[in-house]
Structure formats: C-alpha cells, structure tokens
Amino acid sequence: PKVSVIVPNYNYARYLKARIDSILNQTFQDFELILLDDCSTDNSAEVLEGYRKHPLVAHLVVNTQNTGSPFAQWFRGIGLAQGEYIWIAESDDLAEPTFLETTAALLDRYPQAAVCYTGSTQIDENGTPLPYDMDKWKPWQRGRHAAFGGRDYIEHNFYWRNYIGNASAALFRKSCFERAGVEQCLAMRYSGDWLFWFRMALTGDVVEVYRKLNYFRQHTQKVTVKAENNGGGKLEDIEIVCQMEQALPRLGRYKRTVRHGLLYNRIGKLPATADVRHALHRTLKERLKAGKADGLVQKANHLLRLVCPWAVTMKRDRLVPRPQDCR
C-alpha cells in the first residue's frame, strides 16, 4: 500500500465508528488500516472487531495491558506499517474524504518533504464545529499550499510552538521517521508530539495545505491542566527548546533571549506550587542559561512590539508564504 493509516485508540468507543468510516470513505483507496487498542475499559474492542474482516484492515491489535503512552501505540503501528507514507488518525477525530488524496499527492510532488499537514476545524464532543480558527491564514493562502525548508520551519515556527497541534492533520514519510531519532517521545507525557514534528522537520521539508480537511475534537478534560499543575509540560518544553537550539546554532541571541524569557514568565504564571515553579526556573537556568533577566527582556519586547517593527514575536516570525509562493 502507498499509505499506512494507524488508528490508536483508548476508551473512545463512542467515536470509533465515525472515525473509521471517515477513513474507509477516503477518495484515495491505496492504503492499509492498522487498528490498535490500548486495553480500553469501554466497548472499544467490540467496535473494532466489527472491522476485522474488512479488506483494507491489515492489523487489529488489542493490548491486554495499557502502555500508559500514546506514543508507544504510534511506534507500534509504524513498526507494523508497510506503506511509504504514514497517517496517525487519532480515534476521536474525523477527516474530509479528500484528506489522503490531497496529502499523498503533495508528498509525491515534493520528494524532499518529510511532512504534509492540512488545516483543521475544531469540533466539540458532539461533533459540532467550534468558532475558533486555529489556522489564521491570509486570504491568498486559502485553498492552496506552500512548501518550506525543514530547518527554516523549525527556526521560525516550531521554535515558538507546535504548529502541528493534531497528528490527525498530518501525513508523513516513513523513511524520514526512521532517521528522525524520535524515541525520546516515549518518555514524554505532554509535549512529545512537538518533539516528534520538530525532529521530523530536521529530515526534510514541511508542506502546509491551506484547506480544512481535518476535524480536531476538543474535550472538556484536557491533559494540559495536569501539565500546568505539576509543571511537567514546561519541563518538557525546556528540553525541546534546548534541542532546537543545539540543532540550529544560527539562531540569533536576541531571539533566544525572548524565547527564554517567554518560558521564564510562563513558568511564573503556572497554577503550581512555589516549589514546582522554583524547580522549573532552576532547570531553565541549567539547560538554557536563562533567568529573570530574560523574563524582563521578554516583557520589554512585548511592549516594544507596539512601536518597533523589528521587535521579534511569535506572530511576526512565523513563516507566511507570499502570494506568488502559494500553489
């Protein structure tokens, strides 16, 4: 098969049928489907069994013990995959019928690309579209696409945040995964996907598709709440920023200072205990040589941006294709 579609599931039986049907109904049919369940406590296994004999289902694996990590399921699925391209189709999301047709064609068109990802419509637990636009495209981008060098994409986009906020929106090249060195994701609980896409971008270009072909489900219970309370999310963020700076030594000093300051100030605002915040600030100093001075520079930069066009910010630094660069 050209594409291996991996559906990692844990306790999302209520969404599974709609999710799997949105995959089977793709206009592009040259794919295998790998269904994985991480020892769900609901009736997920029963739902998945209903698809076992479908001709596109290559594997159906139900764990007898929970792995405790979504990335363990990603890696298991990729290990089973025979396709040139991989789609991690999260079990609670949905896709437009043309998702694979569009993204696979673009990876074919750009052989140096490691990842191709589309825009997303956020939906609530009932599947109702939410008004928030997570993509924020310019008018000339809509309906088109653009390709960027992977290292440029890290320097201007991933350095600030994870722009591929939902794995279901991305199709990636398996050969790039095999040399990306993303095993550290397995040890992360909160920011592992950010590390995953950053490491993938080190291996090739990134293609953005300015069409909303993915539906990203939002839940009332978010992992980020726990990450803020125990500081685990920021601890992982520090490690990822550190790795990016090691991979891209050309990053300017001022930009690094502003980025370090963002981390310092956001740690200070965490709804965590004082001991947790102090420990995080100590790690920030050890790993990035950053501290209170960086936080003050970032605050000053935040004010300067109002009058100084050269003041670097996440929004200004983001790679945005010119009209002539979109295709």
N, C-alpha and C positions, 0 to 999 in steps of 0.2 A: 504493500500500500504506500501511497505517497505521504499520507498523514497518519499519525497515531493520535487518537483522541483518548485522553485519560480523564476519567471521572472519579476523583477521590471523594468518598462520602463518609460522613459521620453524623448520624441522627438527623438527617434531612429527608426522611421518607416522604414527608408531605410535599416536597418539591421535586422528587426524583423523576416521576413520570414525565412531567412537563419539561424537565431539563433534558432527559434522554431523547424524548420525541423531538425537541428542537435541534438535536444533533442529527438524528436519523433523517430529518426532513431537510437537511442541507442540500442545496443545488449541486454542490460538489460531492461526489459519492466515492471517490477513490481513497477511502480511509478504513482503518480498523478501530474498533471501540474496545477500550480496556476499562472494565468496571471494577472499582476497588471499594471495599467497605472496611472501616477500621473498628470492627467489633461494636457496631451500633447497638443501643439498647431499645430502639424503637423497631418498627417492622421493615426497616430498610432492606434487610436480606431477602425478605419475601418479595418486595417490589423488584429488586434486581433479578431474582430468579425468573421472573416473567420474561426477561430479555435473554436468558442464557442461550437459547437456540436460534436467536436472530443471526442471519448470515454475516452481519458486519461485526458481531461481538467475538473478539479473538480470545479474551480472557475475562473471567469473573472470579475475583478472589475476595473471600470474606475472612478477615482476620479473626482468630479465636482470642486474641489479646490486643488491647488498644496500644498503639505505639506512643501516644502522647505527643506526636508531632505531625503536622500536615505535610512537612517536607519529606518525612520518611515515606509517605504514600506517593508523593511526587517522584521520588527516586526509584521506588519500586516499580511504578508504572513505566518510567523511562527505561528501566532495565528490561522490561518485557517488550518494549516498543520496537517494531520493525520499520516504521516509517522514516522518511527523510526529515519530515517536519513533525513537531510536537505541539499539541494543543492541550493545556491543562484546563479542562472545562469544569470549574467548580460546581458542585452538585446543587447549589441553591441559586445559580444564575441561569440566564437564558441567552439565546442568540438569534439574530436575524438569519433567515435561510441562506443569505449570500455571504455569511461571515467567512467560511472556508474558501469559497470561490474567489473572494476578493484578496484575502491574505496570502493564500497559496500562490496565486498568480503573481503577486508582488515579490514574494521570496524567489520565485523563478526569475523574475525580471531583474532583481538585484542580487546576483550570486554572492556578493560580499556582505550582504545583510545577515545579521545574526537573529534579529527580532523584527517582527512587524506587528504593530498593535493599532487598534481602532478606538474610536470614541465610545463612550458608554452612557446609557440612560440609567439613572438610579431609580430603583423601584423599592416599594416598601414590602413588608412581609406578605401582603396580599397581592403583590404584583402590580400595584398602582404606580404609575410614573410619578416621581417626585420633581418639584420645580427646580431644584438646584442643578446648575450646569457645571459639571466638574471639568469640562474641556476648555471653555472660554476661547474659542477660535476667532480669528479675524475673518471678516466677510469673504476675502479672497481664498481662504483655505477650505471653506465648506464644500464637500463633495469631491475633494481632490486628495492628493497625497504628496509627501515630500520625504526625501532620504537625507540622513545626516551621518557624518563620521562618528563612530562609536566613542572615541576619546573626546571629541568635541561635545558630544551629547552628555557625557559624564561631567565634563568641566562646567558646562553652562546649565544643565538640567538636574541630573542625578545628584550633583554635589549639594544641591539645596534640599531636594526631597525626592521621593519615589514617584515619578510621573506615570509609572505603570502600576496604578493603585489596585488593579484587579487582574489576576492572572488569566481570567477567562477572556480578557480582551486581546490576548497576545498569542501569536503563533511564532515558534522559534525553531531554528535549525539544530537538529540533534548533534551534528558534528561539532558545532560551536559549544554546545553544552558539555561535550566530552572533554574539551580542553579549557573550560572556563574556570575550573577549580572552585566549585560552589559548595563543597562538602561542609563548610562551616555553618551553612544554613541549618543543618541538622541540630546544632547546639543552640540555635536561637528560637525564641518563643514569640517575639513581637515584630522584629524588623528583618527577618530572614528573607522576605521577598525583595526588599530593597537591595540587600546584598546580592541576591540572585541576579537581578536585572543589571546591576552595576557590573558584576563580573562577566555577564553575557556581553555587555556592550564593549568590554575590552577585547572581545574576539571578533567583532565585526560591526557593520553599520546598523543603524536603527531607522526603520521606516514608520512614519506616522500616517495613519489613514484618517482623514477628516470626515468620517461618516460614523454615525452612532449605530454600530452593528452588534453591540453587546448590551446586556441588561444586568446591572450590578445590584444585587439585592442588599438592602440595608436592614439591620436588625436592631431591636431595642437594647439587647445585651451585647455590648461591644468589648472586645479584648483590650482595647485601648484604655478602658477605665482601670483595669487591673495594672496595666503597664505604667500608668501615671501614679498610682498609689504606691507601688513597690519600687518604682524607678527603673525597672527592667528595660523598658523601652528606650529610655535615654542612655542607659549603659550600652546597649547595642548600637544606638545611633553614633555614639562617640567612636566605637570600634570601626564602624563603616566609614565615617568621615576620615578617620586616620588611614584606613586602607586606600581611600581615594587619593589622599594627598601623597601617599607613597607611590601610587601608580602614576600620578600626574605631577611631577616636581615643578612643572612650569606654572602652576597656579600662583598668582600674584600674592604678595604679602598682605596687601590691604584687604583683598577679597577673603583671604584666610582669616584675618583678624575679625572681619564682620561675621563670617560663618561661625567662628569660635564664640564670638560674643552672643550670637543667637542661641547657641547651646547653653552658654553660661546663664543667660537671662531666663530661658525657658525652664531650666532646672530650678531656678529660684522661685518660679511660679507653680511648681508641681504641688498638688494636694497631698504631699507625702510628709513624713516626719522630718524634723530638722536633721536627725542623724542620717537619714537617707539622702537628703539634699547635700549635706556636707561630704558624704562619701562620694557622691557623683561629682561634685566640684573637685575633689581630690583626684579622682580618676581623670577628669578633664585636664587637670594640670600635668599629671604624669604622662598621659598619652599624647596630648596636643600642645603642651606647654602654654595652656590658656588659663586665664583667670579673670579677676574683677576688672582689670584694665581693658580687656577685650569686650567685656559687657558694656563698659562706659563708651567705648568707641562705637559699638553697635547702636546704642541709644542715640548718640550724637549723629550717626549716619542716618538713622531713621528720621531725624528732624531735617538734616541737610537735604534729603531727597526731595523735599518740597521746593527747594530753591536751586539746587545744584543738579544738573542733568548727568554729571559724572558719578554721583553717589551710587554705588553698586547696591542693587537689591535683587531679590529672587525674581521678581516680575520683570525687571529690566534686563537681567542677564539671560533669561530664558531664550532658547533658540526659536525664532519665529521665521518661517520662510518668507521671502519676498514673493510678490505675485508671480514673477517670472520663474521662481523656483518650484512652484506647485505644478503638478501634472495630473 
